[in-house]
């Protein structure tokens, strides 16, 4: 299995890759090199927040670097081998070990949570929950404060990938399926069956899309509105990792330290430029994305997951009484109010007409400067 972890900072600041003991950081919006460092062990997990880059090596060491220049900020030694890493937006880490998930962060004591056979992990919203899948086929939603599980489901197949969807569910890859599991981990809500051999998985910021690594060199894109596959990205070389960044940008890292940034809205992609001292790698890429499906599902997510026609209403529809066909009284003039308006308009015409007539008589009659002479 390729060990080349990848992370895309959620706001798009940087893309981070691990290539053996070398950690490579690229500018997230233009793919240019930013900085790189070497670690003592093989890097097995990476992540990035708004102000730091994080890496974990196989020997159980987690290192924190400043995002803009690579200055090391802290180092935490867990004392046990690590197989993978998940992080929150504020830099809390969850490291996978043989029999536990260890929570760690800068200047804080590591806290192990028992999880025999843990194989995949992801944080829920704002780090308030932890989704843990195991090689034994279990998935649990855990309270990271107490380590207790709110709920557990038996999937019967080894779990290879876990992600949190902003639509309020866990997205879990196991066997040849992707399972949507309730936020409390108590039930399977839906299933995408027979999609291949999914492993790593990532959800878009709005939760409307998820991408899964199939085999070693293909990424499949799925949408949640109609529950279908809407695209694929194929490479001629193995993929190390994938993660959504801002909007509809998907980042993909390769086993040789290169990264790609794909815009799902257009299907366009770019690759990273070379860091100093690294040679050019040649590989092929084929992108097939249903752009119309991306736009439609994005609109569906923006209005809360309901058809657009149900959301576009006149302002008076919300106030209409049950059974009323038109707008409620007061928003459109009734017959009575129309009669009142007509009477008021007639009174204005009479008054104005009288005033005009009186002025005419005063000017041309016996009272005005023409002294009783009329113009005809």
N, C-alpha and C positions, 0 to 999 in steps of 0.2 A: 504494500500500500504506500502511495506517495505521501511523504511527510513534508508538506510545503504550505504551512498555514497562511491564511490571508485575512485581512480586515480592511473595511472601508469605513472611515470615520463618518458617523451619521449625518453630519452637516457638510460633508464633502471636503474637509480640510486636507486629509491625507489618505493614501492607500499604503498598507503595511504588508510586507511579505517576509516569510522566513525561508531561507535556503541553506539548509545545514545549520552551521553556527552563525551565519550571517543574517542580520536583520536589515532589511532595505526599506526605506521610507521615500515615497514619491508624493509630489504635489497632487492633490486630488482633483483639481479642476483643469490642469493642463499637462499632467502626466510626466512632468520633468522631475529629475532626481532632487531630493532634499538633503538627506543625510543617511549614513549607514554606520553600523557598529558590529563588532564581533562579540559573541558570548562564549562562555567556557563549554557549554553543552549544546546538543542539537535542539533547535527551537521547535516546540511542538504546539505552541499556541500563541496567538498575537491578538491585540486589540488596540483601540484608540478612542480617546475621549476628546473633548474640546481643548484640553491643555496638556495631555500626556499620551505617550505611546507605551504600551505594556507588552512584555514578552515573557513566556514561561519556557524553560528548557526541560528536557527529559529527566534531568537529575533532581528536579524539584525546586528550582530557583525561579522566582518571579522578580523581574526588574522593571522599574518605572523610569522613563526618560521624558525630558521636556520636549513637547511636540515640535517646537520651531527650530531647535538647534541640536537636539540629541544629548543634552546635558543630563547625566544620570541623577535621579532624584532620590531613589531608595531601592533597596534590595531585600526581599523576604525569602528566607530559606525554609522550605516545608519539611525537609528531611526524608521525603519519600518520592519515588518516581512519579512523574505527571504524564498523563496521556492526552489532555486537552484543556481548553480554557474558555470561559465565558466571562464577560464583564458588563457592568452597568454604566450608565451615562456619567456617573460620578467616580468611576474607577474601582468599585468593589469587584473582586475577582472570585470566580468559582472554578477551582482546579479539580480535574478528574483524577482520582487515584484508583488503585485496585479495589479498595473496599470502602471508599468514602468520597465525598465531595468536600473540599476544604475551602472555606471562605477566607479571603485574605485581602489586605489593602495596605496602602502606605501608612506606616507608623501605627499599625494595629496588630494585635496578636492573632495568628491564624486560628480558626475555629473549624474542627472537623465535624461533618454531618455524616453519620453512618449511611452508606449506600452500596452494599455489596454488588459487584458486577456492573457498576456505573459505566455507561458507554457513551452517553450524550447528555448535554446539559445546556440550559438557557435560562436567563432571567425573564420574569414577567414584567409588567408595567412598573417603571420606576424602582425596580429591584425589590418590589413588595412580595414576590413569590419566586419560586425556583422550580423549573420543570426538569425532572431527572428520568432518563430512560436507561434501562439496563440490558445487558446481554442475555438475561434470562427472560426477556419479553415483557417486563413490567414498565409502566409509566406512572410517576407520582408527581403531584403538585404539592410542594413543600413550603411551609412557613420558614423562611431563612432565620427568623429570630429565635424560634424554639426548636427547629429541626423536625417538627412533627408534620406528617402528611395530612393535608385536608382530604385527599382522595387518591385512590390508586386503581388503575385499570389493567387487566391482563390482556395483552395483545397476542401472546403466543408465539411471537417472533422477535428475534434480537432487534433492539432499537438502535438505529444508526445515526439518526439526526433529530434534533428538537429545535423548534423556533416558536416565538410568541407572536401572535397576530393581533394587531390593534383592533380587530373586530371582536376580540374578547375570547379567543380560543388558542389552545396549543396546537401546533402543526407538527406531527410526529411521523418520521419515516421508519417503517419496519417491514421486512419481507419485500413484497412487490407492491406495497400500498403506502399511501399517505393518509393518516388518520387525523381528523379534527376532533380534539378532546376539549370538554368544557373547562372553563378557567379554574374550577376547583378540583379538576382531575378525577371526577367521579363517573363520567360516562363518555362514550364515543358518540359524537354528534353527527358525524358524516365521514364518508370514506371515498378516496380516489383509488380505485382498484386497478391492478394489472398495468402499472405505468412503467415497469422495468425493475431496476434494482436501485431505488433511491437511497442516498446516504446523506451527505451534507444538505442542509436546507436553510433558506433565508426568506423572510417575508418583507414586502415593501413597507414603507412607513405608514401607509394608510391601511395596510392589511388586505388589500384587494388582490394582490398577486403573491405567489411564492415561486421560488426557483429551487430546483433540486438537482444535485449532481447524480447522473445516471452512469454507472460504470466508472470509467476513469477519464473520459474525454468529451462528455456531452452534458450540457445543462438544458433541462426542460423547464419551460415557463408555463404556469397554470394561473387561471383567473378564477375568482370566487363567485361571480355573478351567475354564470351558467355552468360552473364546475367543469371546465374543459381545458385542454391543453391548447395554448395559443402561440407556441413558438418553441424553437430550439436553437441552441448555439453549439456547434460542433468544432472540435479542434483536432489537429493531427498529433498533438502531444498531450500528455496527462495534465489534468487540472489539479491544483493544490487546494484551492478553497474558493468560496464565493460569499458575497454579502451585498445586500442593497445599501446604497448610499442615499443621498437626498433625492426626493421626487421619484423618478422612474429610472434612475441610473443604477445599473447593476455592475458591480466590480467582480472580476474573476482573476485569480492568481494562478500562475503556472508553476510547474515543478522546478523550473530553471531561473526563477527570480523575476520573471516578467509579469506584468499585469495588464488587463484590458478593462476598458470602461465602455459599457454598451448602454445606449439610450433606447429604452423599450418603445418610446413614442415614435421614433423614427427608424429604428433598426441600425443606426449609424454606430460605429465603434472606433476607438482609438487604442493604441498600445503605448506603454511607457517607454520613455527614452532610456538610454544606457547610463547606469552609474559608472563612475570612473573605475577602470580596471576590469570591467566585465565585457566579454565579447558578445557579438550579435548572435542571437538565436533565431533560427528560421523555423517557422511552423505555419500551418494553414488554419484558417478560420472560416466558418460558414454560418451566417446569421439568417434565420427565417422567423420573422415576427409578424403577427396579424395586427397591424397598427390600428385598424378600426376597432378591433376587440379591446385593445389597450385603452383607447379613448373612451369607449362606451362603459367599460368596467370602472375606469377612473371616475367618470361622472356618477355612476351608480353608487360608488363609495362616498363621494362628496355629499350626497343627499341622504346618507344614512342607510343605504342598502335597500331602497324602495324604487320602483319604476319612476322615472322623471315625470311622467304624466300625472302621477298622483301627488306630486310635490308642487306643481305649478298651478297656483290658485289665485283668484282675485282676492283682494284684501277683505272683501265683505263676506267671503265664503265661510270664514272661521266664526263669524257672528250670526250666521243664518240659523233660525230656529228649525227644529226637526220638522220635516214635511214641507217647508217653504221651498218654492221653486225658484223665485228670483231673490234679489237682495232683500235684507230685512228692512222694515220700515225705518225711514230716516236716512238710508243710504241712497234711495232713489225716490223722487217725489211721488206721493200718492195722488189719487183723484182730488181729494179734499184740499191738499196743499197746492195743487195746480190751480184750483178754482180761486183760492186766496191770492195767488200770484196774479191771476188774470184781473181780479177786481182792483188790486193795488195799481196795476198798470193802467187800467181805464181811468182811475181817479187822477193819476199823474197827467194823463192826456187832457182831461177836462180842465184841470187847474191851469196847466200850461197854455191851453187854448184860450181860456178866459183872460189870462194876463196879456197875451199877445193882442187879443181883440180890444181890450181896454186901452192899451197903449196906442193902438192904431187910431181909435176914436179921439183920444186926447190930442194927438198930434195933428190930425187932419180935420177934426171937428171944431167946435167953438172954443175949445180950451187951449189949444196949442198955438204955435207961432203962425200957422196958416189961417187962423181966425175964421173957421167955419167953411172955408173953401175945400171942397173935395176934389181929388185928382181926376174925377170923371164926370 
